[in-house]
Amino acid sequence: MPKTVEAIVGEDGSIQLPDSISLKRDQRVLVTILEETDEANQDLKSDSSVGEPALLGEKALAEDWTREEEDEAWKHLQPDQ
């Protein structure tokens, strides 16, 4: 079963996996390079970060979601009350 783990790149460019990960010889892996952020640099183990696009759209979406037109448009999906 596929497993996703966080790793860091060492000063020499090598990928450093957590000690709890053991790989077999010739095992296939996928590597995703993440964009570096100030928050990630401060605390690599924090899972409390929210994606920037979500933060940027939060105010606009909050205004849109509270309109009466939105309530009416989704009314058919609400259980009878």
N, C-alpha and C positions, 0 to 999 in steps of 0.2 A: 504494500500500500504506500502511495506517495506520502512524504512527510516534508513539511517546510520548517526550516530552522533559521535563526538569525546567526550570521557569522560576521567577522570583521576582517578587514584587509590589513595585514601587518605592514610595517615600515618598508619591508623589502618587496611588497606587492603580493605576498602569499596570502591565501585565504585561511583564516583561522576559525575552525569549527569549534563548537562547545565540546568539552571533554566527554560529555555523555553520548556523543555521536561516534559510532564505529562504522566504517565503510569497508565493504569487501573489495578485493582487487578487481579492477575492470568494471566496477559498478558505474552505471550511468547516472549523471547528476545534471541538473539545470542550475544555472547561476543567473540571478537577476541583479543588475547593478541599479541601486537606488540613488536618487538625487540626494546630494548632501544638503542638510538643513541645519540651521543654528540649533534648533531643538534637539536634533539627533546627536549633534556634537556634545551637547550638555549632558544628555542622559540616554545612552544607546539602549538601555533596557526598559525605557518607558513605553507603555502601550497606550498612554492617555492622549496621544496626538490625534488630531482630527485633520483630515485632508484640507489643504488650502482652498480648493474650489468649494467645498462644503461651507467653510467659514465665510467666504466671499459672498455666497448666495443666500446665506441664512436670513439676513434682514429682508431682502426682497421677497423671498419665499414666505416668510412669516406674514408679511403684509398681504400677499396674494391669497394665502390659505385662510385668512380670517374674513374674506369678503363673502357677502351673502350669496353672490353668484356661484362661488365655489361650493358652498353648502348645498345649494339647489342642484348643481351639476352631479354631485355624488350621492344625492339622497336615495336614489334607487338601489344603492349598494348597502345601505344601512338596514339593520334588522328592524322589524316593526317594534315600535316602543309603546 
